[in-house]
């Protein structure tokens, strides 16, 4: 069997969920993610241009991973992040605001603006104080927990947390459609997940079968593979750069702490024990 694309890479994710012809796959994922009641299930979804025009020359150019409109006019953005850039909150609010404000046309009333939803799928632990893999945020009054408006909805889906639950058999993709769609993103690295999802696709879920067939097809397309490998390399380079920056930041923080201890007259052996720096490194800091 052909090695399939890693769907956690944004290019591969867009090839499956954000491509014209695959709207039924996107609709199935959104129905699972947004928990709409049966009478409000998404039947059709329209893919929108993922690019936002800059209003001013100084504006940052915005490109969404998957940008879509539901039947009731609601706008949805799905972002998949392989690397933690430590900017998710601000990035999310910025993209949400772009989507929400882009609806406004000349002569429109504010009441015509539609609900705007952002879904962040992240391949790292993000909300350390929350145990669940799927978290939903809205605008509430702090004390009374009163919902101000349902126009804003932000979801975080953390794949590492889901994988732990999967390995502990706390979730079942046969019973939970969101679990099966999120596990699909991990399937290229896990034969057991792939086998289980293939069984579900053959037995009961025709849209999942379509998704897996399409995933197989694009994974053999030479043009797709060329673009995918370029994007995957860029993400690996980005990950390495982030690790180097994080390491440098930690080293600078340790040195600053050591200098503070030196200024307080603390002995070298104590500083070494607390910071992990060698006596020679501490002596160099003393003579700077």
Secondary structure, DSSP 8 states (H G I E B T S, - for coil): ------TTSHHHHHHHHSSTT-HHHHHHHHHHHHT--GGG----EEE--SEE--SSTTS--EE-SEEEEETTS-EEEEEEESS--S-HHHHHHHHHHHHHHHT--TT--GGG---EEEEEEESS---TT--SSEEEEEEE-TTT--EEEEEEEEEEEEHHHHHHHHHTT---TTT-HHHHHHHHHHGGG-HHHHHHHHHHHHHT-HHHHHHHHHHHHHTT-HHHHHHHHHHHHHHHHHHHHHHHHHHHHHHHHHHHHHHHHHHTT--HHHHHHHH---HHHHHHHHT-
